[in-house]
Amino acid sequence: MGFFEKLKAGLTKTKNAVISQMNALFTRSELDEDFWEELEELLVLADVGIVAAGEMTEELRERAKEQKLREASEARSLMLEILRERLDSENTELKLDTKPSVILVIGVNGVGKTTSIAKIASYLKEQGKTCVLAAADTFRAAAIDQLAV
């Protein structure tokens, strides 16, 4: 199995684990404090970001309270609605107004940060910008080689 196949398999395994945990969470009996804490933790593990995870959890909590929901299974469709709204409304424009501009990419291991960095650099080069890539990966020495490719 080659490098990319291993990477894809690892990402698939992580994705399936998070989805499985989310499914289990939304089949719980009630919307108690443990539910809200676990939801926020799973959103962080899904790499949506700490701030976004907190905001989304709080928004779901408020909507569930407004609609007088008691069961976790009833909140599932609301969670999907919140996710769709965020994906549809977020401004995804990359603003590089300063010179030099710095893009810092952080995240958990195995989520595709290095690949995303390379794609961003390629996109910026196509726009005539000069890019300098620095690998500060303390976990995997091959990051420098991967960025070079």
Phi and psi in radians as a Rosetta constraint file:
Dihedral C 1 N 2 CA 2 C 2 CIRCULARHARMONIC -1.335 0.35
Dihedral N 2 CA 2 C 2 N 3 CIRCULARHARMONIC 3.034 0.35
Dihedral C 2 N 3 CA 3 C 3 CIRCULARHARMONIC -0.990 0.35
Dihedral N 3 CA 3 C 3 N 4 CIRCULARHARMONIC -0.873 0.35
Dihedral C 3 N 4 CA 4 C 4 CIRCULARHARMONIC -1.195 0.35
Dihedral N 4 CA 4 C 4 N 5 CIRCULARHARMONIC -0.567 0.35
Dihedral C 4 N 5 CA 5 C 5 CIRCULARHARMONIC -1.149 0.35
Dihedral N 5 CA 5 C 5 N 6 CIRCULARHARMONIC -0.710 0.35
Dihedral C 5 N 6 CA 6 C 6 CIRCULARHARMONIC -1.129 0.35
Dihedral N 6 CA 6 C 6 N 7 CIRCULARHARMONIC -0.743 0.35
Dihedral C 6 N 7 CA 7 C 7 CIRCULARHARMONIC -1.076 0.35
Dihedral N 7 CA 7 C 7 N 8 CIRCULARHARMONIC -0.814 0.35
Dihedral C 7 N 8 CA 8 C 8 CIRCULARHARMONIC -1.102 0.35
Dihedral N 8 CA 8 C 8 N 9 CIRCULARHARMONIC -0.722 0.35
Dihedral C 8 N 9 CA 9 C 9 CIRCULARHARMONIC -1.101 0.35
Dihedral N 9 CA 9 C 9 N 10 CIRCULARHARMONIC -0.724 0.35
Dihedral C 9 N 10 CA 10 C 10 CIRCULARHARMONIC -1.128 0.35
Dihedral N 10 CA 10 C 10 N 11 CIRCULARHARMONIC -0.751 0.35
Dihedral C 10 N 11 CA 11 C 11 CIRCULARHARMONIC -1.139 0.35
Dihedral N 11 CA 11 C 11 N 12 CIRCULARHARMONIC -0.691 0.35
Dihedral C 11 N 12 CA 12 C 12 CIRCULARHARMONIC -1.105 0.35
Dihedral N 12 CA 12 C 12 N 13 CIRCULARHARMONIC -0.734 0.35
Dihedral C 12 N 13 CA 13 C 13 CIRCULARHARMONIC -1.079 0.35
Dihedral N 13 CA 13 C 13 N 14 CIRCULARHARMONIC -0.777 0.35
Dihedral C 13 N 14 CA 14 C 14 CIRCULARHARMONIC -1.116 0.35
Dihedral N 14 CA 14 C 14 N 15 CIRCULARHARMONIC -0.805 0.35
Dihedral C 14 N 15 CA 15 C 15 CIRCULARHARMONIC -1.032 0.35
Dihedral N 15 CA 15 C 15 N 16 CIRCULARHARMONIC -0.813 0.35
Dihedral C 15 N 16 CA 16 C 16 CIRCULARHARMONIC -1.107 0.35
Dihedral N 16 CA 16 C 16 N 17 CIRCULARHARMONIC -0.652 0.35
Dihedral C 16 N 17 CA 17 C 17 CIRCULARHARMONIC -1.143 0.35
Dihedral N 17 CA 17 C 17 N 18 CIRCULARHARMONIC -0.769 0.35
Dihedral C 17 N 18 CA 18 C 18 CIRCULARHARMONIC -1.143 0.35
Dihedral N 18 CA 18 C 18 N 19 CIRCULARHARMONIC -0.763 0.35
Dihedral C 18 N 19 CA 19 C 19 CIRCULARHARMONIC -1.078 0.35
Dihedral N 19 CA 19 C 19 N 20 CIRCULARHARMONIC -0.754 0.35
Dihedral C 19 N 20 CA 20 C 20 CIRCULARHARMONIC -1.070 0.35
Dihedral N 20 CA 20 C 20 N 21 CIRCULARHARMONIC -0.756 0.35
Dihedral C 20 N 21 CA 21 C 21 CIRCULARHARMONIC -1.160 0.35
Dihedral N 21 CA 21 C 21 N 22 CIRCULARHARMONIC -0.683 0.35
Dihedral C 21 N 22 CA 22 C 22 CIRCULARHARMONIC -1.108 0.35
Dihedral N 22 CA 22 C 22 N 23 CIRCULARHARMONIC -0.784 0.35
Dihedral C 22 N 23 CA 23 C 23 CIRCULARHARMONIC -1.043 0.35
Dihedral N 23 CA 23 C 23 N 24 CIRCULARHARMONIC -0.768 0.35
Dihedral C 23 N 24 CA 24 C 24 CIRCULARHARMONIC -1.109 0.35
Dihedral N 24 CA 24 C 24 N 25 CIRCULARHARMONIC -0.701 0.35
Dihedral C 24 N 25 CA 25 C 25 CIRCULARHARMONIC -1.085 0.35
Dihedral N 25 CA 25 C 25 N 26 CIRCULARHARMONIC -0.765 0.35
Dihedral C 25 N 26 CA 26 C 26 CIRCULARHARMONIC -1.394 0.35
Dihedral N 26 CA 26 C 26 N 27 CIRCULARHARMONIC 0.016 0.35
Dihedral C 26 N 27 CA 27 C 27 CIRCULARHARMONIC -1.809 0.35
Dihedral N 27 CA 27 C 27 N 28 CIRCULARHARMONIC 0.065 0.35
Dihedral C 27 N 28 CA 28 C 28 CIRCULARHARMONIC -1.103 0.35
Dihedral N 28 CA 28 C 28 N 29 CIRCULARHARMONIC 2.908 0.35
Dihedral C 28 N 29 CA 29 C 29 CIRCULARHARMONIC -1.348 0.35
Dihedral N 29 CA 29 C 29 N 30 CIRCULARHARMONIC -0.737 0.35
Dihedral C 29 N 30 CA 30 C 30 CIRCULARHARMONIC -2.460 0.35
Dihedral N 30 CA 30 C 30 N 31 CIRCULARHARMONIC 2.847 0.35
Dihedral C 30 N 31 CA 31 C 31 CIRCULARHARMONIC -1.546 0.35
Dihedral N 31 CA 31 C 31 N 32 CIRCULARHARMONIC 1.375 0.35
Dihedral C 31 N 32 CA 32 C 32 CIRCULARHARMONIC -1.780 0.35
Dihedral N 32 CA 32 C 32 N 33 CIRCULARHARMONIC -3.131 0.35
Dihedral C 32 N 33 CA 33 C 33 CIRCULARHARMONIC -1.076 0.35
Dihedral N 33 CA 33 C 33 N 34 CIRCULARHARMONIC -0.605 0.35
Dihedral C 33 N 34 CA 34 C 34 CIRCULARHARMONIC -1.087 0.35
Dihedral N 34 CA 34 C 34 N 35 CIRCULARHARMONIC -0.685 0.35
Dihedral C 34 N 35 CA 35 C 35 CIRCULARHARMONIC -1.034 0.35
Dihedral N 35 CA 35 C 35 N 36 CIRCULARHARMONIC -0.849 0.35
Dihedral C 35 N 36 CA 36 C 36 CIRCULARHARMONIC -1.121 0.35
Dihedral N 36 CA 36 C 36 N 37 CIRCULARHARMONIC -0.711 0.35
Dihedral C 36 N 37 CA 37 C 37 CIRCULARHARMONIC -1.146 0.35
Dihedral N 37 CA 37 C 37 N 38 CIRCULARHARMONIC -0.752 0.35
Dihedral C 37 N 38 CA 38 C 38 CIRCULARHARMONIC -1.188 0.35
Dihedral N 38 CA 38 C 38 N 39 CIRCULARHARMONIC -0.653 0.35
Dihedral C 38 N 39 CA 39 C 39 CIRCULARHARMONIC -1.069 0.35
Dihedral N 39 CA 39 C 39 N 40 CIRCULARHARMONIC -0.845 0.35
Dihedral C 39 N 40 CA 40 C 40 CIRCULARHARMONIC -1.064 0.35
Dihedral N 40 CA 40 C 40 N 41 CIRCULARHARMONIC -0.716 0.35
Dihedral C 40 N 41 CA 41 C 41 CIRCULARHARMONIC -1.101 0.35
Dihedral N 41 CA 41 C 41 N 42 CIRCULARHARMONIC -0.752 0.35
Dihedral C 41 N 42 CA 42 C 42 CIRCULARHARMONIC -1.154 0.35
Dihedral N 42 CA 42 C 42 N 43 CIRCULARHARMONIC -0.635 0.35
Dihedral C 42 N 43 CA 43 C 43 CIRCULARHARMONIC -1.139 0.35
Dihedral N 43 CA 43 C 43 N 44 CIRCULARHARMONIC -0.679 0.35
Dihedral C 43 N 44 CA 44 C 44 CIRCULARHARMONIC -1.119 0.35
Dihedral N 44 CA 44 C 44 N 45 CIRCULARHARMONIC -0.773 0.35
Dihedral C 44 N 45 CA 45 C 45 CIRCULARHARMONIC -1.092 0.35
Dihedral N 45 CA 45 C 45 N 46 CIRCULARHARMONIC -0.511 0.35
Dihedral C 45 N 46 CA 46 C 46 CIRCULARHARMONIC -1.385 0.35
Dihedral N 46 CA 46 C 46 N 47 CIRCULARHARMONIC 0.019 0.35
Dihedral C 46 N 47 CA 47 C 47 CIRCULARHARMONIC 1.224 0.35
Dihedral N 47 CA 47 C 47 N 48 CIRCULARHARMONIC 0.596 0.35
Dihedral C 47 N 48 CA 48 C 48 CIRCULARHARMONIC -1.473 0.35
Dihedral N 48 CA 48 C 48 N 49 CIRCULARHARMONIC -0.175 0.35
Dihedral C 48 N 49 CA 49 C 49 CIRCULARHARMONIC 1.773 0.35
Dihedral N 49 CA 49 C 49 N 50 CIRCULARHARMONIC 2.604 0.35
Dihedral C 49 N 50 CA 50 C 50 CIRCULARHARMONIC -1.165 0.35
Dihedral N 50 CA 50 C 50 N 51 CIRCULARHARMONIC -0.807 0.35
Dihedral C 50 N 51 CA 51 C 51 CIRCULARHARMONIC -1.117 0.35
Dihedral N 51 CA 51 C 51 N 52 CIRCULARHARMONIC -0.837 0.35
Dihedral C 51 N 52 CA 52 C 52 CIRCULARHARMONIC -1.093 0.35
Dihedral N 52 CA 52 C 52 N 53 CIRCULARHARMONIC -0.697 0.35
Dihedral C 52 N 53 CA 53 C 53 CIRCULARHARMONIC -1.063 0.35
Dihedral N 53 CA 53 C 53 N 54 CIRCULARHARMONIC -0.766 0.35
Dihedral C 53 N 54 CA 54 C 54 CIRCULARHARMONIC -1.125 0.35
Dihedral N 54 CA 54 C 54 N 55 CIRCULARHARMONIC -0.763 0.35
Dihedral C 54 N 55 CA 55 C 55 CIRCULARHARMONIC -1.122 0.35
Dihedral N 55 CA 55 C 55 N 56 CIRCULARHARMONIC -0.759 0.35
Dihedral C 55 N 56 CA 56 C 56 CIRCULARHARMONIC -1.190 0.35
Dihedral N 56 CA 56 C 56 N 57 CIRCULARHARMONIC -0.683 0.35
Dihedral C 56 N 57 CA 57 C 57 CIRCULARHARMONIC -1.104 0.35
Dihedral N 57 CA 57 C 57 N 58 CIRCULARHARMONIC -0.781 0.35
Dihedral C 57 N 58 CA 58 C 58 CIRCULARHARMONIC -1.148 0.35
Dihedral N 58 CA 58 C 58 N 59 CIRCULARHARMONIC -0.699 0.35
Dihedral C 58 N 59 CA 59 C 59 CIRCULARHARMONIC -1.110 0.35
Dihedral N 59 CA 59 C 59 N 60 CIRCULARHARMONIC -0.751 0.35
Dihedral C 59 N 60 CA 60 C 60 CIRCULARHARMONIC -1.111 0.35
Dihedral N 60 CA 60 C 60 N 61 CIRCULARHARMONIC -0.714 0.35
Dihedral C 60 N 61 CA 61 C 61 CIRCULARHARMONIC -1.049 0.35
Dihedral N 61 CA 61 C 61 N 62 CIRCULARHARMONIC -0.773 0.35
Dihedral C 61 N 62 CA 62 C 62 CIRCULARHARMONIC -1.148 0.35
Dihedral N 62 CA 62 C 62 N 63 CIRCULARHARMONIC -0.779 0.35
Dihedral C 62 N 63 CA 63 C 63 CIRCULARHARMONIC -1.135 0.35
Dihedral N 63 CA 63 C 63 N 64 CIRCULARHARMONIC -0.705 0.35
Dihedral C 63 N 64 CA 64 C 64 CIRCULARHARMONIC -1.115 0.35
Dihedral N 64 CA 64 C 64 N 65 CIRCULARHARMONIC -0.663 0.35
Dihedral C 64 N 65 CA 65 C 65 CIRCULARHARMONIC -1.182 0.35
Dihedral N 65 CA 65 C 65 N 66 CIRCULARHARMONIC -0.765 0.35
Dihedral C 65 N 66 CA 66 C 66 CIRCULARHARMONIC -1.034 0.35
Dihedral N 66 CA 66 C 66 N 67 CIRCULARHARMONIC -0.696 0.35
Dihedral C 66 N 67 CA 67 C 67 CIRCULARHARMONIC -1.572 0.35
Dihedral N 67 CA 67 C 67 N 68 CIRCULARHARMONIC 0.073 0.35
Dihedral C 67 N 68 CA 68 C 68 CIRCULARHARMONIC 0.977 0.35
Dihedral N 68 CA 68 C 68 N 69 CIRCULARHARMONIC 0.758 0.35
Dihedral C 68 N 69 CA 69 C 69 CIRCULARHARMONIC -1.440 0.35
Dihedral N 69 CA 69 C 69 N 70 CIRCULARHARMONIC 2.492 0.35
Dihedral C 69 N 70 CA 70 C 70 CIRCULARHARMONIC -2.090 0.35
Dihedral N 70 CA 70 C 70 N 71 CIRCULARHARMONIC -0.480 0.35
Dihedral C 70 N 71 CA 71 C 71 CIRCULARHARMONIC -1.706 0.35
Dihedral N 71 CA 71 C 71 N 72 CIRCULARHARMONIC 2.458 0.35
Dihedral C 71 N 72 CA 72 C 72 CIRCULARHARMONIC -1.068 0.35
Dihedral N 72 CA 72 C 72 N 73 CIRCULARHARMONIC -0.648 0.35
Dihedral C 72 N 73 CA 73 C 73 CIRCULARHARMONIC -1.094 0.35
Dihedral N 73 CA 73 C 73 N 74 CIRCULARHARMONIC -0.505 0.35
Dihedral C 73 N 74 CA 74 C 74 CIRCULARHARMONIC -1.256 0.35
Dihedral N 74 CA 74 C 74 N 75 CIRCULARHARMONIC -0.409 0.35
Dihedral C 74 N 75 CA 75 C 75 CIRCULARHARMONIC -1.511 0.35
Dihedral N 75 CA 75 C 75 N 76 CIRCULARHARMONIC -0.195 0.35
Dihedral C 75 N 76 CA 76 C 76 CIRCULARHARMONIC -1.012 0.35
Dihedral N 76 CA 76 C 76 N 77 CIRCULARHARMONIC -0.840 0.35
Dihedral C 76 N 77 CA 77 C 77 CIRCULARHARMONIC -1.147 0.35
Dihedral N 77 CA 77 C 77 N 78 CIRCULARHARMONIC -0.581 0.35
Dihedral C 77 N 78 CA 78 C 78 CIRCULARHARMONIC -1.143 0.35
Dihedral N 78 CA 78 C 78 N 79 CIRCULARHARMONIC -0.688 0.35
Dihedral C 78 N 79 CA 79 C 79 CIRCULARHARMONIC -1.101 0.35
Dihedral N 79 CA 79 C 79 N 80 CIRCULARHARMONIC -0.755 0.35
Dihedral C 79 N 80 CA 80 C 80 CIRCULARHARMONIC -1.096 0.35
Dihedral N 80 CA 80 C 80 N 81 CIRCULARHARMONIC -0.674 0.35
Dihedral C 80 N 81 CA 81 C 81 CIRCULARHARMONIC -1.098 0.35
Dihedral N 81 CA 81 C 81 N 82 CIRCULARHARMONIC -0.767 0.35
Dihedral C 81 N 82 CA 82 C 82 CIRCULARHARMONIC -1.096 0.35
Dihedral N 82 CA 82 C 82 N 83 CIRCULARHARMONIC -0.750 0.35
Dihedral C 82 N 83 CA 83 C 83 CIRCULARHARMONIC -1.076 0.35
Dihedral N 83 CA 83 C 83 N 84 CIRCULARHARMONIC -0.784 0.35
Dihedral C 83 N 84 CA 84 C 84 CIRCULARHARMONIC -1.080 0.35
Dihedral N 84 CA 84 C 84 N 85 CIRCULARHARMONIC -0.764 0.35
Dihedral C 84 N 85 CA 85 C 85 CIRCULARHARMONIC -1.049 0.35
Dihedral N 85 CA 85 C 85 N 86 CIRCULARHARMONIC -0.752 0.35
Dihedral C 85 N 86 CA 86 C 86 CIRCULARHARMONIC -1.129 0.35
Dihedral N 86 CA 86 C 86 N 87 CIRCULARHARMONIC -0.750 0.35
Dihedral C 86 N 87 CA 87 C 87 CIRCULARHARMONIC -1.189 0.35
Dihedral N 87 CA 87 C 87 N 88 CIRCULARHARMONIC -0.582 0.35
Dihedral C 87 N 88 CA 88 C 88 CIRCULARHARMONIC -1.381 0.35
Dihedral N 88 CA 88 C 88 N 89 CIRCULARHARMONIC -0.504 0.35
Dihedral C 88 N 89 CA 89 C 89 CIRCULARHARMONIC -1.795 0.35
Dihedral N 89 CA 89 C 89 N 90 CIRCULARHARMONIC -0.248 0.35
Dihedral C 89 N 90 CA 90 C 90 CIRCULARHARMONIC -1.197 0.35
Dihedral N 90 CA 90 C 90 N 91 CIRCULARHARMONIC 2.408 0.35
Dihedral C 90 N 91 CA 91 C 91 CIRCULARHARMONIC -1.405 0.35
Dihedral N 91 CA 91 C 91 N 92 CIRCULARHARMONIC 2.002 0.35
Dihedral C 91 N 92 CA 92 C 92 CIRCULARHARMONIC -1.738 0.35
Dihedral N 92 CA 92 C 92 N 93 CIRCULARHARMONIC 0.147 0.35
Dihedral C 92 N 93 CA 93 C 93 CIRCULARHARMONIC -1.177 0.35
Dihedral N 93 CA 93 C 93 N 94 CIRCULARHARMONIC 2.343 0.35
Dihedral C 93 N 94 CA 94 C 94 CIRCULARHARMONIC -1.565 0.35
Dihedral N 94 CA 94 C 94 N 95 CIRCULARHARMONIC 1.999 0.35
Dihedral C 94 N 95 CA 95 C 95 CIRCULARHARMONIC -1.785 0.35
Dihedral N 95 CA 95 C 95 N 96 CIRCULARHARMONIC 2.009 0.35
Dihedral C 95 N 96 CA 96 C 96 CIRCULARHARMONIC -2.114 0.35
Dihedral N 96 CA 96 C 96 N 97 CIRCULARHARMONIC 1.176 0.35
Dihedral C 96 N 97 CA 97 C 97 CIRCULARHARMONIC -1.418 0.35
Dihedral N 97 CA 97 C 97 N 98 CIRCULARHARMONIC -0.429 0.35
Dihedral C 97 N 98 CA 98 C 98 CIRCULARHARMONIC -1.642 0.35
Dihedral N 98 CA 98 C 98 N 99 CIRCULARHARMONIC 2.762 0.35
Dihedral C 98 N 99 CA 99 C 99 CIRCULARHARMONIC -2.227 0.35
Dihedral N 99 CA 99 C 99 N 100 CIRCULARHARMONIC 2.063 0.35
Dihedral C 99 N 100 CA 100 C 100 CIRCULARHARMONIC -1.355 0.35
Dihedral N 100 CA 100 C 100 N 101 CIRCULARHARMONIC 2.767 0.35
Dihedral C 100 N 101 CA 101 C 101 CIRCULARHARMONIC -1.805 0.35
Dihedral N 101 CA 101 C 101 N 102 CIRCULARHARMONIC 2.549 0.35
Dihedral C 101 N 102 CA 102 C 102 CIRCULARHARMONIC -2.143 0.35
Dihedral N 102 CA 102 C 102 N 103 CIRCULARHARMONIC 2.320 0.35
Dihedral C 102 N 103 CA 103 C 103 CIRCULARHARMONIC -2.006 0.35
Dihedral N 103 CA 103 C 103 N 104 CIRCULARHARMONIC 2.039 0.35
Dihedral C 103 N 104 CA 104 C 104 CIRCULARHARMONIC -1.773 0.35
Dihedral N 104 CA 104 C 104 N 105 CIRCULARHARMONIC 2.216 0.35
Dihedral C 104 N 105 CA 105 C 105 CIRCULARHARMONIC -2.038 0.35
Dihedral N 105 CA 105 C 105 N 106 CIRCULARHARMONIC 2.102 0.35
Dihedral C 105 N 106 CA 106 C 106 CIRCULARHARMONIC -2.287 0.35
Dihedral N 106 CA 106 C 106 N 107 CIRCULARHARMONIC 2.745 0.35
Dihedral C 106 N 107 CA 107 C 107 CIRCULARHARMONIC 2.944 0.35
Dihedral N 107 CA 107 C 107 N 108 CIRCULARHARMONIC 3.036 0.35
Dihedral C 107 N 108 CA 108 C 108 CIRCULARHARMONIC -1.270 0.35
Dihedral N 108 CA 108 C 108 N 109 CIRCULARHARMONIC 2.798 0.35
Dihedral C 108 N 109 CA 109 C 109 CIRCULARHARMONIC -1.098 0.35
Dihedral N 109 CA 109 C 109 N 110 CIRCULARHARMONIC 2.422 0.35
Dihedral C 109 N 110 CA 110 C 110 CIRCULARHARMONIC 1.449 0.35
Dihedral N 110 CA 110 C 110 N 111 CIRCULARHARMONIC 0.284 0.35
Dihedral C 110 N 111 CA 111 C 111 CIRCULARHARMONIC -1.746 0.35
Dihedral N 111 CA 111 C 111 N 112 CIRCULARHARMONIC -0.009 0.35
Dihedral C 111 N 112 CA 112 C 112 CIRCULARHARMONIC 1.715 0.35
Dihedral N 112 CA 112 C 112 N 113 CIRCULARHARMONIC 0.414 0.35
Dihedral C 112 N 113 CA 113 C 113 CIRCULARHARMONIC -1.057 0.35
Dihedral N 113 CA 113 C 113 N 114 CIRCULARHARMONIC -0.850 0.35
Dihedral C 113 N 114 CA 114 C 114 CIRCULARHARMONIC -1.102 0.35
Dihedral N 114 CA 114 C 114 N 115 CIRCULARHARMONIC -0.736 0.35
Dihedral C 114 N 115 CA 115 C 115 CIRCULARHARMONIC -1.096 0.35
Dihedral N 115 CA 115 C 115 N 116 CIRCULARHARMONIC -0.739 0.35
Dihedral C 115 N 116 CA 116 C 116 CIRCULARHARMONIC -1.119 0.35
Dihedral N 116 CA 116 C 116 N 117 CIRCULARHARMONIC -0.690 0.35
Dihedral C 116 N 117 CA 117 C 117 CIRCULARHARMONIC -1.059 0.35
Dihedral N 117 CA 117 C 117 N 118 CIRCULARHARMONIC -0.775 0.35
Dihedral C 117 N 118 CA 118 C 118 CIRCULARHARMONIC -1.101 0.35
Dihedral N 118 CA 118 C 118 N 119 CIRCULARHARMONIC -0.688 0.35
Dihedral C 118 N 119 CA 119 C 119 CIRCULARHARMONIC -1.170 0.35
Dihedral N 119 CA 119 C 119 N 120 CIRCULARHARMONIC -0.709 0.35
Dihedral C 119 N 120 CA 120 C 120 CIRCULARHARMONIC -1.109 0.35
Dihedral N 120 CA 120 C 120 N 121 CIRCULARHARMONIC -0.783 0.35
Dihedral C 120 N 121 CA 121 C 121 CIRCULARHARMONIC -1.073 0.35
Dihedral N 121 CA 121 C 121 N 122 CIRCULARHARMONIC -0.744 0.35
Dihedral C 121 N 122 CA 122 C 122 CIRCULARHARMONIC -1.076 0.35
Dihedral N 122 CA 122 C 122 N 123 CIRCULARHARMONIC -0.771 0.35
Dihedral C 122 N 123 CA 123 C 123 CIRCULARHARMONIC -1.055 0.35
Dihedral N 123 CA 123 C 123 N 124 CIRCULARHARMONIC -0.795 0.35
Dihedral C 123 N 124 CA 124 C 124 CIRCULARHARMONIC -1.171 0.35
Dihedral N 124 CA 124 C 124 N 125 CIRCULARHARMONIC -0.654 0.35
Dihedral C 124 N 125 CA 125 C 125 CIRCULARHARMONIC -1.112 0.35
Dihedral N 125 CA 125 C 125 N 126 CIRCULARHARMONIC -0.660 0.35
Dihedral C 125 N 126 CA 126 C 126 CIRCULARHARMONIC -1.087 0.35
Dihedral N 126 CA 126 C 126 N 127 CIRCULARHARMONIC -0.470 0.35
Dihedral C 126 N 127 CA 127 C 127 CIRCULARHARMONIC -1.528 0.35
Dihedral N 127 CA 127 C 127 N 128 CIRCULARHARMONIC 0.093 0.35
Dihedral C 127 N 128 CA 128 C 128 CIRCULARHARMONIC 1.497 0.35
Dihedral N 128 CA 128 C 128 N 129 CIRCULARHARMONIC 0.201 0.35
Dihedral C 128 N 129 CA 129 C 129 CIRCULARHARMONIC -1.550 0.35
Dihedral N 129 CA 129 C 129 N 130 CIRCULARHARMONIC 2.696 0.35
Dihedral C 129 N 130 CA 130 C 130 CIRCULARHARMONIC -1.685 0.35
Dihedral N 130 CA 130 C 130 N 131 CIRCULARHARMONIC 2.325 0.35
Dihedral C 130 N 131 CA 131 C 131 CIRCULARHARMONIC -2.114 0.35
Dihedral N 131 CA 131 C 131 N 132 CIRCULARHARMONIC 2.431 0.35
Dihedral C 131 N 132 CA 132 C 132 CIRCULARHARMONIC -2.120 0.35
Dihedral N 132 CA 132 C 132 N 133 CIRCULARHARMONIC 2.180 0.35
Dihedral C 132 N 133 CA 133 C 133 CIRCULARHARMONIC -1.866 0.35
Dihedral N 133 CA 133 C 133 N 134 CIRCULARHARMONIC 2.334 0.35
Dihedral C 133 N 134 CA 134 C 134 CIRCULARHARMONIC -2.182 0.35
Dihedral N 134 CA 134 C 134 N 135 CIRCULARHARMONIC 2.206 0.35
Dihedral C 134 N 135 CA 135 C 135 CIRCULARHARMONIC -1.670 0.35
Dihedral N 135 CA 135 C 135 N 136 CIRCULARHARMONIC 2.084 0.35
Dihedral C 135 N 136 CA 136 C 136 CIRCULARHARMONIC -2.041 0.35
Dihedral N 136 CA 136 C 136 N 137 CIRCULARHARMONIC 0.606 0.35
Dihedral C 136 N 137 CA 137 C 137 CIRCULARHARMONIC -1.435 0.35
Dihedral N 137 CA 137 C 137 N 138 CIRCULARHARMONIC 1.930 0.35
Dihedral C 137 N 138 CA 138 C 138 CIRCULARHARMONIC -1.471 0.35
Dihedral N 138 CA 138 C 138 N 139 CIRCULARHARMONIC -0.173 0.35
Dihedral C 138 N 139 CA 139 C 139 CIRCULARHARMONIC -1.641 0.35
Dihedral N 139 CA 139 C 139 N 140 CIRCULARHARMONIC -0.630 0.35
Dihedral C 139 N 140 CA 140 C 140 CIRCULARHARMONIC -2.354 0.35
Dihedral N 140 CA 140 C 140 N 141 CIRCULARHARMONIC 1.925 0.35
Dihedral C 140 N 141 CA 141 C 141 CIRCULARHARMONIC -1.138 0.35
Dihedral N 141 CA 141 C 141 N 142 CIRCULARHARMONIC -0.396 0.35
Dihedral C 141 N 142 CA 142 C 142 CIRCULARHARMONIC -1.286 0.35
Dihedral N 142 CA 142 C 142 N 143 CIRCULARHARMONIC -0.094 0.35
Dihedral C 142 N 143 CA 143 C 143 CIRCULARHARMONIC -1.029 0.35
Dihedral N 143 CA 143 C 143 N 144 CIRCULARHARMONIC -0.695 0.35
Dihedral C 143 N 144 CA 144 C 144 CIRCULARHARMONIC -1.076 0.35
Dihedral N 144 CA 144 C 144 N 145 CIRCULARHARMONIC -0.827 0.35
Dihedral C 144 N 145 CA 145 C 145 CIRCULARHARMONIC -1.080 0.35
Dihedral N 145 CA 145 C 145 N 146 CIRCULARHARMONIC -0.711 0.35
Dihedral C 145 N 146 CA 146 C 146 CIRCULARHARMONIC -1.134 0.35
Dihedral N 146 CA 146 C 146 N 147 CIRCULARHARMONIC -0.721 0.35
Dihedral C 146 N 147 CA 147 C 147 CIRCULARHARMONIC -1.143 0.35
Dihedral N 147 CA 147 C 147 N 148 CIRCULARHARMONIC -0.646 0.35
Dihedral C 147 N 148 CA 148 C 148 CIRCULARHARMONIC -1.077 0.35
Dihedral N 148 CA 148 C 148 N 149 CIRCULARHARMONIC -0.702 0.35
